Amino acid sequence: MSGEDAPAQQPDAVEQKQEKPSEEPKTESKTESTPAAPAAAAAAEASPAATEKVPEEETFSYRALVLTGYGGYDKVKLQVKKGKPVLKAGEVQVQVKACGLNFADLLGRQGLYDRLPSPPVTPGMECSGVIEAVGEEVTDRKVGDKVMVMSRSGLWQEVAVVPAAHTFLIPEGMSFEEAAALPVNYVTAYMMLFDFGNLRPNQSVLGHTGATEAGGVGIAATQLCQTVKDVTVFGTASASKHETISQGGVTHPIDYRTKDYVEEVRKISPK
């Protein structure tokens, strides 16, 4: 490097020294902004807590028909129950799709059915639906099973918890509405015919008025009689219902309004 070149480099050195002070304010501005970093970090840590989900047990709700007192239909109220039901061992939770209405439910509303718990209570002796949870020790039911349910009460609601032993798998092709109308009528009819009546082939059965005329139990009993060989079914009903009950399986319809059914039965079946 020549002597003439050396002075030419000095201004550059001075300029570099002068540029350094100009960089310091930038450093200071960064230093001033650093206190915001802990605040941002604190906000980031706080945000998950703010968005934390409330447990499902606290937000779970479902609708139910509740009998608030004995009397007319005005005593049955639609209410919202809160809190997810807790399953005990051997129980299942059913999402209810359809409910049955029985004569016993009407009696219970009027305070004439002593097997229904006192109000406030959710009535309902039968329903159908889908199992959405199973408790411990349940081995023959699983989530997703379509079932019909029978219970003393508590089935007129969107979610029902019952013993797994009170559920029955719905056959393929049967609707939820059909399944919900099956348990009470057919279990009652079955018990009358086979447990109490000991029905056997070549015997006769007499069904009275409401039973064979239009009632669910009577229709069920007539159909179940057809599962036994050579059973004769006598049914009392008004003349306008004879065609209907005959199609349902009644062998000999009798108009109880114009005839003595005892005499008619003796004429047809002397023994």
NUBA-821606 format. One record per residue: residue in three letters; x, y, z of N, C-alpha, C, CB in turn. Coordinates in steps of 0.2 Angstrom, whole numbers, plus 5000, padded with zeros to 4 digits. Each point is the difference from the previous one (the first is absolute). Glycine has a CB too. Example, Ala and Ser with C-alpha at 12.3 -4.5 7.8 and 13.67 -1.06 7.14 Angstrom:
% residues 2
ALA506649725039499650065000500450065000499149945006SER500750114990500450065001499650055003500649974990
% end
This chain:
% residues 271
MET500449945000499650065000500550065000499049945006SER500850114990500450064999499850055006500249994987GLY500350065014499850055005499450054998501250005003GLU498750004990499550044998499349975001500850054992ASP499249895008499449965001499850005008500349934990ALA500250085014499849995007499550055003501149955001PRO499150124997499550055002499349994998500950085001ALA499149894993499349994997499649955004500550034989GLN499849935015499649955004499850035006500649914995GLN499750145008499850035006499350025000501150045002PRO498650004993499350025001499649945000500350104993ASP499949855004499549945001500049975007500349974988ALA500350045015500049975007499650055004501149954999VAL498950115000499650055004499349994999500950084999GLU498949914994499349994999499849935003500150064989GLN500349895012499849945003499950025008500649934992LYS499850115011499950025007499450045001501250005001GLN498650044994499450045000499449964999500650104996GLU499549845001499449964998499849965007500350004987LYS500249985017499949965006499550045004501149954999PRO499050115003499550035004499350004998500950085004SER499149934989499350004997499649935001500450084991GLU500049875010499749935001499849995007500749964991GLU499650085014499849995007499350015001501150035003PRO498650024995499250025001499649944998500250124998LYS500049844997499649944998500149955005500250024988THR500449975015500149955005499550025006501249984996GLU498850095006499650025005499349994999500850095003SER499049924991499249994998499949935001500050104992LYS500449855007499949935001499949995007500649974990THR499950065014500049995007499350025003501350025000GLU498550044998499350035002499449954999500550124999SER499649854995499449954998500049945004500050054989THR500649935014500049935003499549995006501250004997PRO498650055007499549995005499449974997500550095007ALA499349924987499449984997500049924999499850114995ALA500849865005500049934998499849965006501050024993PRO499249995013499749975006499250005000501050025007ALA498750044992499350015000499749964994500150115005ALA500249884989499749964995500049935002500450084991ALA500249905012500149935002499449985005501350014998ALA498650045007499549995005499349994997500750075008ALA499249974987499350004997500049934996499950134999ALA500649854998500049944996499849945005500850044992GLU499549975014499949945005499350015003501250005003ALA498550064997499450005003499449984995500550095007SER499749924987499449994995499849925000500550094993PRO499949865008499749935000499550005006501049954995ALA499150085011499649995005499350044998501050005008ALA499150054989499450044998499549964995500650115002THR499749854994499749964995499849935002500550074991GLU499749915015499949945003499349975000501050025007LYS498949924990499349985000499749985006500249964989VAL499150065012499749985006499849925000499550125001PRO500649845004499949935000499349994997500849985010GLU499149964986499449984997499549995006500649954990GLU499650025015499549995006499650065002500849915003GLU499550154996499750065003499650034994501050025008THR499149974986499650034994499549954998501050074997PHE499049875004499649954997499350025003500949915000SER498650094995499350015002499549964995500350115005TYR499149874997499549974996499350015003500949914998ARG498750084997499350025002499649945003500050084991ALA499549935013499649955003499350025002501149955005LEU498450014994499450015002499949985008499549984988VAL500350075016500049995007499350015003501250045001LEU498649915003499350015003500150045006499649894995THR500250175005500150045006499549995006500550084992GLY498949895006499549995005499549964997500350105006TYR499249874998499549964998499450044997500349915008GLY499450074987499550044997499949994992500250085009GLY499749984988499949994992500650014997498950055001TYR501149964992500650004996500450065001499449954991ASP500350105012500450065002500549995006499050074997LYS501049875006500549985005500649974997499149985008VAL500950014985500649974997500350064996499549894998LYS501150125004500450064998500749974996499550075010LEU500649974985500749994997500550045003499449984989GLN501149985014500650045003500649984998499350005010VAL501250044991500749984998500449985006500050084991LYS500349865009500449975005500750014998499249925003LYS501250105002500750024999500549955004499750124998GLY500949874999500449955003500049934997499950065010LYS500749924988500049934997499949955005500850044991PRO498849915007499849945005500749965001498850004996VAL501249985010500649965002499749925000500550095007LEU499949874989499849935000500349965005500050014988LYS499649955015500249955005500249934996499350065009ALA501049904995500249934997499349974998501049995007GLY499149984986499449974998499550044996500149925009GLU500050154991499550044997500350024993499650045011VAL499949994985500150034993499750064999500149894995GLN500150165001499750064999499750004993500850065007VAL498649954992499650004994499850074997499649885004GLN500650134990499750064997499349984997501250054997VAL498349985006499349984999499850024993499750005012LYS500049964984499750024993499350005000501049954995ALA498650015009499349995000499849985007499949984988CYS499550045014499749985007499349974999500750095006GLY499249864998499349985000499650035006500449894996LEU498950115002499550035005499549945002500150124995ASN499949875011499649945002499450035005501049924999PHE498550045002499550015004500250025008499249934992ALA501350035010500350015006500350075001500249875001ASP500150164994500250065000499550055001500949974992LEU498550025005499450055001499849995007499749994988LEU500349955015499849995007500550035005499449904997GLY501250105001500550035004499950075001500849914997ARG499150124997499950085000499450025005500450004988GLN499149965013499550015004500149985007499249994990GLY501449985011500149975007499749945002500150125003LEU499749844992499649945001500549944998498950064997TYR501749955002500549944999500550005005499750004988ASP500349965017500450015006500749984998499149985008ARG501149994987500649984998500550054997499549894998LEU500150175000500450064998500250045006499450004989PRO501350025011500250045006499650065000501249954999SER498850095007499750065001500350064996499649965011PRO500050084987500250064996500550045004498950014993PRO501650035004500150004993500349944998500150135000VAL499749844994500349944997499950004993499849945011THR500750034985499949994993499749934999501050084997PRO498449925000499649944999500449964994498950055004GLY500749904993500349974994500249935002500350114995MET499449845003500149935001500449964995499050005007GLU501050034987500349974994500350054995499349905002CYS501250084995500350054995500549954995499950115008SER500349934987500549974996500650054998499149924995GLY501550065004500550044998500649974999499550085007VAL501149964993500749974999500450015006499950034988ILE500549925014500450005005500650044999499749895003GLU500450165001500650054999500550005005499250074994ALA500749895011500549985005499949945004500250135001VAL500349845001499949945004500450005007499749934989GLY500050055016500349995007500549945000499050075005GLU501349935001500449945001499649945001500850075006GLU499549874993499749945000499449984995500350015012VAL499750044983499549994995500449964994499250105003THR500649844996500349964995499649984993500749965010ASP498650054991499649984994499750064997499849895006ARG500450174995499850064997500650044998498950005006LYS501050044988500650044998499750074998500849904997VAL499650155002499950064998499749994992500850065008GLY498749974991499749994993499449954999501150044996ASP498849925009499549955000499350045000500849915006LYS498850064990499350035000499649955004500150054988VAL499549985017499749975005499350025002501149975005MET498549994997499450025003500149995008499249974990VAL500450075014500150015007499449995004501050074998MET499049905007499449995005500250025007499549914992SER500150135011500250035007499450025003501150034996ARG498949985011499450025004499850074998500449925009SER500150124990499950074998500750034998499150015008GLY500850064990500750034998500250004993500349985011LEU499250004984500249994993499850064996500049885002TRP499650165000499750064996500650055000498849975002GLN501750024996500650054999500549984995499850035012GLU500650024986500449994994500649955002499750114996VAL500549895010500549955003499849965006500950084995ALA499249865004499849955006500549965002498850004996VAL501349995010500549955003499649945003500950105002VAL499249844996499649955002500549945001499050044995PRO500849915009500449935000500049974993499749985012ALA500950004986500149964994499549954999501250035000ALA498649945006499549944999499350024999500749945008HIS499250134992499350024998500050024993499950045011THR500649954985500050014993500049944995500750115003PHE499049904991500049944996500150034993499149945007LEU501350024989500350024994499450004995501149955002ILE498950114994499450004995500249964994499750125004PRO499849844994500149964994500150044994499349915005GLU501150064990500150044994499450014996501149954999GLY498850124999499450014996499450035004500349914993MET499850095014499550035004500250075002499749895005SER499850164994500150075001500050015008499450034989PHE500950035012500050025007499350015003501150064998GLU498449964998499350015002499749945002499950104993GLU500249855003499749935001500349975006499949984988ALA500850035013500349975006499850035006501049984993ALA498950095007499850035006499349985003500750104996ALA498949874999499349985002500049925002499550094992LEU501049885007500049935001500149975007500550004989PRO499950035016500249965006499449995005501150054999VAL498550015003499549995005499449964997500450115004ASN499449904990499449964998500249934999499650104994TYR500949885003500249934998500249965007500350044988VAL500150005016500249965006499449995004501150055000THR498450005001499449995004499649944997500050125003ALA499949884990499649954997500449935001499550084992TYR501149925007500449945001499949975007500850044991MET499250005014500049975007499349985001500850085004MET498749954993499349985001499949934997499650125001LEU500649874993499949944996500449945003499750074990PHE500949945011500549955001500249995007500450024988ASP499750035016500250005007499449985004501050084998PHE498549965001499449995004499549954997500150115004GLY499849904989499549954997500249944998499550104996ASN501249895003500349934998499749984994500249975012LEU499750074983499749994994500349944996499750124999ARG499949834999500349944996499649994994500349955011PRO499950014984499649984994499349985002501149974994ASN498550055001499349985000499650035006500349894995GLN499950165008499650035005499750074997500849955009SER498850084995499650064998500150065004499149934996VAL500950135001500250065004499450054998501249985000LEU498550055006499550054999500350075002499149925003GLY500950134992500250065001499450055000501149984995HIS498950075011499450045001500150074997499849945010THR499750094988499950074997500650034998499050015007GLY501350044998500550044998500749964998499550085008ALA500649864995500649964998500049984993500049965011THR499450014986500049984993499850064996499849885004GLU499950164998499750064996500550044997498950005007ALA501550034997500550054998500650005004499150064995GLY500949915011500650015005500649964998499250015008GLY501450024993500649974999500149935003500450124999VAL499449875007500149945003499649954997500350055010GLY499149964988499549964996500349984994499050055006ILE501249994990500349994993500649955001499650114996ALA500849915009500649965001499849935002500750105004ALA498849895001499849935002499749964994499850055011THR499949994985499749964994500549984995499050075001GLN501549974998500649984996500449945003500150124995LEU500049885012500449955003499649945000500650085007CYS498849924993499649945000500149964994499150055007GLN501149984987500149974994500749965000499350094994THR501149925011500649965001499949935003500650115001VAL498849885001499849945003499549964995500250045012LYS500049904987499649964995499249995002501149944997ASP498550074998499349995001499750035006500249904995VAL499950175007499750045005499450044997501150005006THR498349994997499450044998500050065004499449894997VAL500550175000500050065003499350034999501250024999PHE498449995007499450045000500150075002499449895003GLY500350164994500150075001499450045000501149994995THR498750045011499450045000500250074998499649935009ALA500050104986500150074998499450024996501249984999SER498750085000499450034997500149984992499950105008ALA499549894989499949974993500550044995498849965003SER501350104998500450044996500749985000499250095001LYS501049885004500749985001500249924998500150095009HIS499449884989500049924999500549994995498949985004GLU501150064990500449984995500850015002499050044992THR501150025011500750015002500249955005499850124999ILE499949865006500249955005500149934997499550075009SER500149924986500049934996500750004996498749994999GLN501450074998500750004996500649995005499450074991GLY500549955015500550005005500149935003499850125002GLY499749844997500149935003499449975004501250034999VAL498350015002499549985004499549954996500050115006THR499949834997499749954996499250015000500949925003HIS498950105003499250015000499950075003499849885001PRO500150174995499850075003499350005003500850054992ILE499049985014499450005003499850075001500149885005ASP499350144993499750065001499750015007499850024988TYR500650005017499850005007499450055001501249975004ARG498650074992499550055001499349964998500850104997THR499249854999499449974998499949935002500050084991LYS500649895011500049935002500349995007500049974987ASP499849975016500349985006500649964998498950005006TYR501750024995500649974998500149935003500550114998VAL499249885008500149935003499649954996500150055012GLU499349974986499649954996500349994994499050045006GLU501350014991500350004993500649955000499650124997VAL500849895008500549955001499849935001500750095005ARG498849904999499849935001499749974994499750035012LYS500050014984499749984993500649974996499050085001ILE501549964998500549994996500549945003499950124995SER500249895011500449955003499749975007501050064995PRO498649895004499649975005500449985006499249974992LYS501450015007500549975005500350065004500249894993
% end
